[in-house]
Amino acid sequence: MTRKDSSVALVTGASSGIGLVVAQSLAKAGYRVFGTSRKPVPDSPGVTMLVCDVTSQASVDQAVETIVNQVGRIDLVVNNAGVGLLGAAEESSIAQAQRLFDVNVFGVARVVNAVLPVMRRQKSGRIVNMSSILGVIPSPFNAFYASTKHAIEGYSESLDHEVREFGVRVVLVQPGVTRTAFEENLTRADQPIAAYDMARSRSEALMRQWVEAGDPPQVVADAVVKAAGAGTPRLRYPAGKQANQVGALRRLVPSAAFDKVIRKFNGFAT
């Protein structure tokens, strides 16, 4: 990595929430920051905003080309753009699940494919992919969303081995529950089934409680800045106390006991 005061960072999904705080924190750390959003939004202090739809390779390529034409390099990419999906797995059509994966998984891949040629030429670069504690644990009524984060975990760890020889490293930041606008990037299942109404409503109420008591977005931003600047990066950076605790539980608690913890935490009978 180059020195922060000459490094260029790209943060997707930077118009609000975690992405905005991440972009602003990187700017304060000395990076030249470009953020992206699907629709035009004003620049924020230290952050130049570009329009980019991560579901379109042409849009992604154009954003990357714009940055390279302006400043000549990209040293850091934070793949933050993503959407949520609330509902039982059976309640989502395959088309809806495909749209979710198109943003949360293939959107990341499009950005990575666009920036890797730049980073290989530079012989340096850092890619930070935003995972979640739901990338390592099950989450009832978030089955497809959790699946996208599990996919990002496997993709990132594999990709890191492929690109190290070019001076590029790939890392994961794993937020716990974060205090952001609950409805901001949330989609609901498009084929609701009455049999799930009670449990789904309970799950949504629990999620709202968790979000209200969650970590501030700055906790995630601090983890990103740390992951971006580490000379010898770790693969995973849990963000916040909850993320660290859940990761430890997943690793150390026997499967049957962990299953009971998940059911109790989500309000299911054990």
DAPE-V732392 format. One record per pair of residues at least 4 apart in sequence whose C-alpha atoms are under 7 Angstrom apart, sorted by sequence separation. I is the first residue (numbers start at 1). J is the second residue. D is the distance in whole Angstrom. If there is no record, write none. Layout:
I,J,D + I,J,D
//
This chain:
2,6,7 + 3,7,6 + 15,19,7 + 16,20,5 + 17,21,7 + 18,22,6 + 19,23,6 + 20,24,6 + 21,25,6 + 22,26,6 + 23,27,6 + 24,28,6 + 25,29,6 + 26,30,6 + 27,31,5 + 43,47,6 + 44,48,7 + 56,60,6 + 57,61,6 + 58,62,6 + 59,63,6 + 60,64,6 + 61,65,6 + 62,66,6 + 63,67,6 + 64,68,6 + 65,69,6 + 66,70,6 + 67,71,6 + 68,72,4 + 87,91,6 + 92,96,6 + 93,97,6 + 94,98,6 + 95,99,6 + 96,100,6 + 97,101,6 + 98,102,6 + 99,103,7 + 100,104,6 + 101,105,5 + 102,106,5 + 103,107,5 + 104,108,7 + 105,109,6 + 106,110,6 + 107,111,6 + 108,112,6 + 109,113,6 + 110,114,6 + 111,115,6 + 112,116,6 + 115,119,6 + 116,120,6 + 117,121,6 + 118,122,6 + 119,123,6 + 120,124,7 + 131,135,6 + 133,137,7 + 134,138,6 + 139,143,6 + 142,146,6 + 143,147,6 + 144,148,6 + 145,149,7 + 146,150,6 + 147,151,6 + 148,152,6 + 149,153,6 + 150,154,7 + 151,155,6 + 152,156,6 + 153,157,6 + 154,158,6 + 155,159,6 + 156,160,6 + 157,161,7 + 158,162,7 + 159,163,6 + 160,164,6 + 164,168,5 + 193,197,7 + 196,200,6 + 197,201,6 + 198,202,6 + 199,203,6 + 200,204,6 + 201,205,6 + 202,206,6 + 203,207,6 + 204,208,6 + 205,209,6 + 206,210,6 + 207,211,6 + 208,212,6 + 209,213,6 + 210,214,6 + 215,219,6 + 217,221,6 + 218,222,6 + 219,223,6 + 220,224,6 + 221,225,6 + 222,226,6 + 223,227,6 + 224,228,6 + 225,229,6 + 226,230,6 + 239,243,6 + 240,244,7 + 241,245,6 + 242,246,6 + 243,247,6 + 244,248,6 + 245,249,6 + 246,250,6 + 247,251,6 + 248,252,6 + 249,253,5 + 253,257,6 + 254,258,6 + 255,259,6 + 256,260,7 + 257,261,6 + 258,262,6 + 259,263,6 + 260,264,6 + 261,265,6 + 262,266,6 + 263,267,6 + 264,268,6 + 2,7,6 + 14,19,4 + 15,20,5 + 26,31,6 + 27,32,6 + 43,48,5 + 68,73,5 + 92,97,7 + 101,106,6 + 102,107,6 + 119,124,5 + 134,139,7 + 163,168,6 + 164,169,6 + 238,243,5 + 253,258,6 + 263,268,5 + 264,269,7 + 13,19,5 + 14,20,4 + 27,33,6 + 43,49,5 + 53,59,6 + 54,60,6 + 68,74,7 + 119,125,5 + 163,169,7 + 227,233,6 + 238,244,6 + 263,269,7 + 264,270,7 + 12,19,7 + 26,33,7 + 42,49,7 + 52,59,5 + 53,60,7 + 139,146,6 + 263,270,6 + 11,19,7 + 41,49,7 + 52,60,6 + 138,146,7 + 14,23,6 + 160,169,6 + 23,33,7 + 160,170,5 + 227,237,7 + 260,270,6 + 40,51,6 + 52,63,6 + 135,146,6 + 159,170,7 + 11,23,6 + 23,35,7 + 35,47,6 + 39,51,6 + 134,146,5 + 33,46,7 + 34,47,6 + 35,48,6 + 36,49,5 + 37,50,7 + 38,51,5 + 50,63,7 + 33,47,5 + 34,48,5 + 35,49,5 + 36,50,5 + 37,51,5 + 38,52,5 + 135,149,4 + 136,150,6 + 156,170,6 + 223,237,6 + 33,48,6 + 34,49,6 + 35,50,6 + 36,51,6 + 37,52,6 + 38,53,5 + 134,149,6 + 135,150,4 + 156,171,7 + 36,52,6 + 223,239,6 + 83,100,7 + 132,149,6 + 131,149,5 + 135,153,6 + 27,46,5 + 220,239,5 + 27,47,7 + 219,239,6 + 14,35,5 + 15,36,7 + 82,103,6 + 83,104,7 + 131,152,6 + 219,240,6 + 9,31,6 + 14,36,6 + 15,37,6 + 24,46,7 + 82,104,5 + 131,153,7 + 8,31,6 + 9,32,6 + 10,33,6 + 11,34,6 + 12,35,6 + 13,36,5 + 14,37,6 + 24,47,7 + 7,31,5 + 8,32,5 + 9,33,5 + 10,34,5 + 11,35,5 + 12,36,5 + 13,37,5 + 23,47,7 + 4,29,7 + 5,30,5 + 6,31,7 + 7,32,6 + 8,33,6 + 9,34,6 + 10,35,6 + 11,36,6 + 12,37,7 + 215,240,7 + 4,30,5 + 5,31,6 + 15,41,7 + 182,208,7 + 4,31,5 + 79,108,6 + 180,211,7 + 179,211,5 + 177,210,6 + 178,211,6 + 179,212,6 + 177,211,6 + 179,214,5 + 178,214,5 + 179,215,6 + 177,214,5 + 178,215,5 + 179,216,5 + 177,215,6 + 178,216,6 + 179,217,6 + 178,217,6 + 131,172,6 + 133,174,6 + 124,166,7 + 125,167,7 + 126,168,6 + 127,169,6 + 128,170,6 + 129,171,6 + 130,172,6 + 131,173,6 + 132,174,4 + 133,175,6 + 105,148,6 + 123,166,5 + 124,167,4 + 125,168,5 + 126,169,5 + 127,170,5 + 128,171,5 + 129,172,5 + 130,173,5 + 131,174,5 + 132,175,5 + 133,176,6 + 74,118,7 + 75,119,7 + 104,148,6 + 123,167,5 + 124,168,5 + 125,169,7 + 126,170,6 + 127,171,6 + 128,172,6 + 129,173,6 + 130,174,6 + 132,176,6 + 73,118,7 + 74,119,7 + 128,173,7 + 175,220,6 + 105,151,7 + 120,166,6 + 55,102,6 + 97,144,7 + 101,148,6 + 105,152,6 + 55,103,6 + 54,103,6 + 75,124,7 + 76,125,6 + 77,126,6 + 78,127,6 + 79,128,6 + 80,129,7 + 119,168,7 + 60,110,7 + 64,114,7 + 75,125,5 + 76,126,5 + 77,127,5 + 78,128,5 + 79,129,5 + 80,130,5 + 173,223,7 + 60,111,6 + 64,115,7 + 75,126,6 + 76,127,6 + 77,128,6 + 78,129,6 + 79,130,6 + 173,224,7 + 55,107,5 + 89,141,7 + 54,107,5 + 57,110,6 + 61,114,6 + 88,141,4 + 87,141,5 + 88,142,7 + 89,143,6 + 86,141,6 + 87,142,6 + 89,144,7 + 54,110,7 + 86,142,5 + 85,142,6 + 141,200,7 + 85,145,6 + 19,80,6 + 84,145,6 + 171,234,7 + 172,235,6 + 173,236,6 + 174,237,6 + 175,238,6 + 176,239,6 + 203,266,7 + 171,235,5 + 172,236,5 + 173,237,5 + 174,238,5 + 175,239,5 + 176,240,6 + 8,73,7 + 9,74,6 + 171,236,6 + 172,237,6 + 173,238,6 + 174,239,6 + 175,240,7 + 8,74,5 + 9,75,6 + 10,76,6 + 11,77,6 + 12,78,6 + 173,239,7 + 176,242,6 + 8,75,5 + 9,76,4 + 10,77,5 + 11,78,5 + 12,79,5 + 13,80,6 + 176,243,5 + 7,75,6 + 8,76,6 + 9,77,6 + 10,78,6 + 11,79,6 + 12,80,5 + 13,81,4 + 175,243,6 + 11,80,7 + 12,81,5 + 174,243,7 + 1,75,7 + 92,189,5 + 93,190,7 + 91,189,6 + 92,190,5 + 93,191,7 + 91,190,7 + 92,191,6 + 91,191,5 + 84,185,6 + 85,186,6 + 86,187,6 + 87,188,6 + 91,192,5 + 83,185,5 + 84,186,4 + 85,187,5 + 86,188,5 + 87,189,5 + 91,193,6 + 126,228,6 + 83,186,6 + 84,187,6 + 85,188,5 + 86,189,6 + 85,189,7 + 133,243,6 + 87,200,6 + 1,124,6 + 1,125,6 + 17,180,6 + 21,217,7 + 25,221,6 + 21,218,6 + 18,217,5 + 22,221,4 + 26,225,6 + 17,217,7 + 21,221,6
//
